[in-house]
Amino acid sequence: MIRPGTPADLQDIAALQIASWRDAYADSWPTEYLGQPVVDELTTRWSDVDLTTGDILLVSEGPNGIQGFIMILMKETPYVDNLHVDPGLRRSGIGKALLKAAARALIEKGETAVYLTVLTDNDRAIKFYLSMGAEIGPEQTDMMFDQKVKAFPMTWNDLPALAAI
């Protein structure tokens, strides 16, 4: 079941993102960072989220709680700030369902496009976004929790097509 996220979900969302980062970035980020620093940073980040700003937070909930989530920041072009699925449930269709639901929510707000950035070494995510119809842009340098990272912008300029995948 996909539903809007609530303040009561934020602690579980932080825990899920921590697990997802530790799984996805184990080979590319320093082990020290993926220890307590990532716990501290993501716990603080999610404790400060204001869900009254018009941003979109959707969660996928199953029998054992939150299985995944997507957070879209409403900028000039909406930005997917986070899309994470429980590492044990990847390739189960949760990420696809969350992206489609987010596209529908954006269409309801009158939006026409959405984008995100993905680390250049996150091959699994890049392949997934391309399979969902994203267009990949040139490599860029971004900052992620005070760390310089190489990333690709991924853009969807046809939200109805994304919603229909």
C-alpha positions as CSV (number, residue, x, y, z in Angstrom):
1,M,0.0,0.0,0.0
2,I,1.4,3.4,-0.9
3,R,0.2,6.3,1.2
4,P,1.4,9.8,2.2
5,G,4.1,9.8,4.8
6,T,3.4,11.3,8.2
7,P,5.5,12.6,11.0
8,A,5.1,9.2,12.8
9,D,6.9,7.6,9.8
10,L,10.1,9.7,10.0
11,Q,12.1,7.5,12.4
12,D,11.3,4.4,10.3
13,I,12.2,6.3,7.1
14,A,15.6,7.3,8.6
15,A,16.3,3.7,9.6
16,L,15.4,2.4,6.1
17,Q,17.6,5.0,4.4
18,I,20.5,4.1,6.7
19,A,20.1,0.4,5.7
20,S,19.8,1.3,2.1
21,W,22.9,3.5,2.0
22,R,24.9,0.9,3.9
23,D,23.9,-1.7,1.3
24,A,24.2,0.5,-1.9
25,Y,27.4,2.4,-0.9
26,A,29.4,-0.3,0.9
27,D,31.9,-0.5,-1.9
28,S,32.2,3.2,-2.7
29,W,31.9,5.2,0.6
30,P,34.3,5.0,3.5
31,T,33.3,2.3,6.1
32,E,33.8,4.9,8.8
33,Y,31.2,7.2,7.3
34,L,28.7,4.4,6.9
35,G,29.0,3.7,10.6
36,Q,27.8,6.2,13.2
37,P,28.2,9.3,11.1
38,V,25.6,8.2,8.6
39,V,23.2,7.3,11.5
40,D,23.7,10.7,13.1
41,E,23.3,12.7,9.9
42,L,20.2,10.8,8.6
43,T,18.5,10.7,12.0
44,T,19.0,14.4,12.3
45,R,17.9,15.1,8.7
46,W,14.7,13.2,9.1
47,S,13.8,14.6,12.5
48,D,13.8,18.1,11.0
49,V,11.6,17.3,8.0
50,D,8.6,19.6,7.7
51,L,5.7,17.9,6.0
52,T,3.6,21.1,5.6
53,T,5.7,22.7,2.9
54,G,4.0,21.1,-0.1
55,D,6.8,18.6,-0.7
56,I,5.7,15.1,-1.4
57,L,6.5,12.1,0.9
58,L,5.1,8.8,0.0
59,V,5.7,5.5,1.7
60,S,5.1,1.9,0.7
61,E,3.8,0.0,3.7
62,G,3.6,-3.7,4.1
63,P,2.8,-6.1,6.9
64,N,6.0,-5.4,8.6
65,G,6.0,-1.7,8.3
66,I,7.6,0.7,5.8
67,Q,9.2,-1.0,2.8
68,G,10.2,2.0,0.8
69,F,9.7,5.7,0.4
70,I,10.1,8.6,-2.0
71,M,10.6,12.3,-1.1
72,I,10.1,15.0,-3.7
73,L,11.1,18.5,-3.0
74,M,8.9,21.0,-4.8
75,K,11.5,23.2,-6.6
76,E,11.2,25.1,-9.9
77,T,11.4,21.5,-11.3
78,P,10.4,19.0,-8.7
79,Y,13.4,17.0,-7.4
80,V,13.5,13.5,-6.1
81,D,15.5,14.0,-3.0
82,N,15.2,10.3,-1.9
83,L,13.9,7.1,-3.2
84,H,14.8,4.1,-1.1
85,V,13.6,0.5,-0.8
86,D,14.4,-2.0,2.0
87,P,17.5,-3.8,0.6
88,G,15.8,-7.1,1.1
89,L,12.9,-6.1,-1.0
90,R,14.7,-4.6,-4.0
91,R,13.5,-5.8,-7.4
92,S,10.0,-6.4,-5.9
93,G,8.3,-3.5,-7.7
94,I,8.2,-1.2,-4.8
95,G,10.5,1.4,-6.3
96,K,8.6,1.4,-9.5
97,A,5.3,1.7,-7.7
98,L,6.6,4.7,-5.7
99,L,7.9,6.5,-8.8
100,K,4.6,6.0,-10.6
101,A,2.6,7.2,-7.5
102,A,4.9,10.2,-7.3
103,A,4.4,11.0,-11.0
104,R,0.6,10.9,-10.4
105,A,0.9,13.2,-7.4
106,L,3.0,15.7,-9.4
107,I,0.5,15.6,-12.3
108,E,-2.2,16.5,-9.8
109,K,-0.1,19.5,-8.8
110,G,0.1,20.6,-12.4
111,E,3.8,19.6,-12.8
112,T,5.3,18.3,-16.1
113,A,8.7,17.0,-15.1
114,V,10.8,15.6,-12.3
115,Y,14.5,14.9,-11.9
116,L,17.0,13.4,-9.5
117,T,20.8,12.9,-9.3
118,V,22.3,9.5,-8.9
119,L,25.9,8.7,-8.0
120,T,27.9,7.6,-11.1
121,D,29.0,4.3,-9.4
122,N,25.4,3.3,-8.5
123,D,25.0,1.1,-11.5
124,R,21.9,-0.7,-10.1
125,A,20.0,2.6,-9.6
126,I,21.1,4.0,-13.0
127,K,19.8,0.9,-14.7
128,F,16.5,1.1,-12.8
129,Y,16.0,4.8,-13.6
130,L,16.8,4.2,-17.3
131,S,14.3,1.3,-17.4
132,M,11.7,3.8,-16.0
133,G,12.2,6.1,-18.9
134,A,14.6,8.7,-17.4
135,E,17.0,10.6,-19.6
136,I,20.6,10.7,-18.3
137,G,22.6,13.9,-18.4
138,P,26.3,14.6,-18.2
139,E,28.4,13.8,-15.2
140,Q,28.5,16.6,-12.5
141,T,30.0,17.1,-9.1
142,D,27.6,17.4,-6.2
143,M,27.9,17.7,-2.5
144,M,26.3,15.0,-0.3
145,F,26.6,15.5,3.4
146,D,29.8,17.5,3.0
147,Q,31.4,15.0,0.6
148,K,32.1,15.7,-3.0
149,V,30.5,13.0,-5.2
150,K,30.2,12.4,-9.0
151,A,26.6,12.1,-10.1
152,F,24.4,12.0,-13.2
153,P,21.2,14.0,-13.5
154,M,18.3,11.8,-14.5
155,T,15.1,13.6,-15.8
156,W,11.6,12.6,-16.7
157,N,10.0,15.2,-18.9
158,D,6.8,13.2,-19.5
159,L,5.1,12.5,-16.2
160,P,2.0,10.8,-17.8
161,A,4.3,8.3,-19.5
162,L,6.1,7.7,-16.1
163,A,2.8,7.3,-14.3
164,A,1.7,4.7,-17.0
165,I,4.8,2.5,-16.9
